[in-house]
Amino acid sequence: MSDQEPQGSVPQRIVSDPESVERGLVALVLTLVELLRQLMERQALRRVDQGDLTDEQVERVGITLMRLEEKMEELREHFGLTPEDLNIDLGPLGTLLPPD
């Protein structure tokens, strides 16, 4: 068998750069965390609008969400990712995360 694969065939071995694999995995994990963060934020806003939370609970939720957003920004910067890098394109469905 030669090192050259015939055109159109599936390669026997996938050549991958460990750094790009790590970056891709980090991007995937951060994408999931960002999706959950945005869902939690929307849920908290709904509960605030409905009056389901005390002033103390509103304050705690607000601080928690701000800290989580700050940590997400810190992690993106550490791994050289932008918010756009975390927004997976779902083809005809659009992007995973809504625009800010």
DOTOR-215804 format. One record per atom (N, C-alpha, C): x, z, y. Coordinates in steps of 0.2 Angstrom, whole numbers, plus 2048, in hexadecimal, padded with zeros to 3 digits. Layout:
<sites>
XZY;...
</sites>
This chain:
<sites>
8048007FA;800800800;804800806;8037FC80B;8077FC811;805801816;80980181B;807806821;802803825;8017FC825;7FC7F9829;7F57F9825;7F07FB828;7EA7FB825;7E67F4827;7E37F1822;7DF7EB823;7DA7EC829;7D97E782D;7D57E8833;7CE7E9830;7CA7EE833;7C47F0831;7C37F582C;7C97F7829;7C97FC824;7C9803827;7C7808823;7C880F825;7CF811823;7D3814828;7D9817827;7D981C822;7DE81D81E;7DF822819;7E182981C;7E4828821;7E782F824;7E582E82C;7E283482E;7E1834835;7E7837839;7E983483E;7EF837841;7EC83A848;7ED841848;7EB84484E;7F0849851;7F0849857;7F484D85B;7F185585B;7F585A859;7F3860859;7F086385F;7F3861865;7F186386B;7EA86086D;7E985A86B;7E385786D;7DD859869;7DF85B862;7DA85E85E;7D8865861;7DD869863;7DC870866;7D786F86C;7D986A871;7D5869877;7CE867875;7CD863870;7C786186E;7C286686C;7C686B868;7C2871865;7C087586A;7C587786F;7C387B875;7BE878879;7BE87287A;7B986F87E;7B286F87B;7B286F874;7AB86F870;7A9877871;7AD87B870;7AB882870;7A9884877;7AC88287C;7AA883883;7A4880885;7A387A882;79D877883;79787B881;79787D87B;792882878;79188887C;79688B87E;796891882;79288F889;79488A88C;791888892;78A886891;78888388C;78188288B;77D88888A;78088D886;77D893886;77C89788C;782897890;78289A897;77C89789B;77B89189B;77688D89F;76F88F89D;76E890896;768892894;766899895;76B89D895;76A8A4897;7688A589E;76C8A18A2;76B8A18A9;76389F8AB;76189A8A8;75A8978A9;75589D8A7;7568A08A1;7528A589E;7528AB8A3;7578AD8A6;7588B28AA;7548B18B1;7558AB8B3;7518A98B9;7498A98B8;7478A68B2;7408A78B1;73E8AE8B1;7418B28AD;73F8B98AD;73F8BC8B4;7448BB8B8;7448BD8BF;73E8BB8C3;73C8B48C2;7378B18C6;7308B58C3;7308B68BD;72A8B98BA;7298C18BB;72F8C48BE;72F8CB8C0;7308CF8B9;7338CD8B4;7348D08AE;73A8D58AE;73E8D48B3;7448D88B3;7448DD8B9;7478E38B8;7488E88BE;74D8E58C2;74E8E88C8;7538E68CD;75A8E88C9;75B8ED8C6;7618EF8C2;7638E98BD;75E8E78B9;75F8E28B4;7618DB8B7;75D8DA8BD;75F8D48C0;7668D48C3;7688D98C5;76F8DA8C8;7748D98C2;7738DD8BC;7778DC8B6;7788D58B4;7728D28B3;7728CB8B0;7768C68B5;7758C78BC;7788C38C1;7808C48C0;7828CA8C0;7898CC8BF;78C8C98B8;7888CA8B3;78A8C78AD;78B8BF8AD;7868BC8AF;7868B58B0;78C8B28B4;78D8B68BA;7938B48BE;7998B58BB;79A8BA8B7;7A18BB8B4;7A28B68AE;79C8B48AB;79D8AF8A5;79F8A98A8;79C8A78AE;79D8A18B1;7A58A18B4;7A78A68B6;7AE8A78B8;7B38A68B2;7B18A98AD;7B58A98A7;7B58A28A4;7B089E8A4;7AF8978A2;7B48938A6;7B48948AD;7B88908B2;7BF8928B0;7C18988AF;7C889A8AD;7CA8968A7;7C68968A2;7C889389B;7C888C89C;7C48888A0;7C58818A1;7CB8808A4;7CD8838A9;7D38828AD;7D98838A8;7D98898A4;7DE88A89F;7E088489B;7DA881898;7DB87C894;7DB875897;7DB87589D;7DB86E8A1;7D486A8A0;7CF86D8A0;7C886A89F;7C486B8A6;7C08668A7;7BC8668AC;7B58678AA;7B08698AE;7A98698AC;7A68638A8;7A985D8AB;7A68578A8;7A98568A1;7AF85989F;7B2858899;7AD85C894;7A9861896;7A5865892;79E862891;79C85D895;79685A895;795854890;79485588A;794850884;78E84B886;790844885;78C83F886;78883E87F;78183E880;77D83E87A;77A837879;77D83287D;77B82B87C;77482A880;76F82787D;769826880;76582C882;767832880;764838882;76783B888;76D83888A;77083B890;77683F88F;777844893;77C849892;77985088F;77D85388C;77B85A889;77985F88F;77E85F894;77C864899;77986189F;7748648A2;7718618A8;7768618AE;77685C8B3;77A85C8B8;7798638BD;77E8658C0;77D86B8C4;77986A8CA;
</sites>
